[in-house]
């Protein structure tokens, strides 16, 4: 029974910080600068998480990860859907992996 209480309390601890901004976001008005700043945070977090992975895909052939990263940036630059960005990155990595 204690494990269920623990799971429930852990659910509350993670749910409340996520739910409060969603419930109060309409009441808070921010300037355009802060709206843009807060809108860019997810992109910077993803970049910080993905970049080390690009460099550590294959220690023997780092060109594989770099090619995938460059392809992903180029595809995202042209505002392709996320699925297309991932598919093109995987295809580029596979191509470089087979060639090099």
TABELQUI-V875892 format. One line per field, one symbol per residue. psi: psi as a letter, one per 40 degrees, with the letter a starting at -180 (. if undefined). Layout:
psi=???
//
This chain:
psi=dddddddddddddddddddddddedddhhiiddddddddeddddddddddddddefdhddgedddddddddddddddefiidddddddddddddddddd.
//
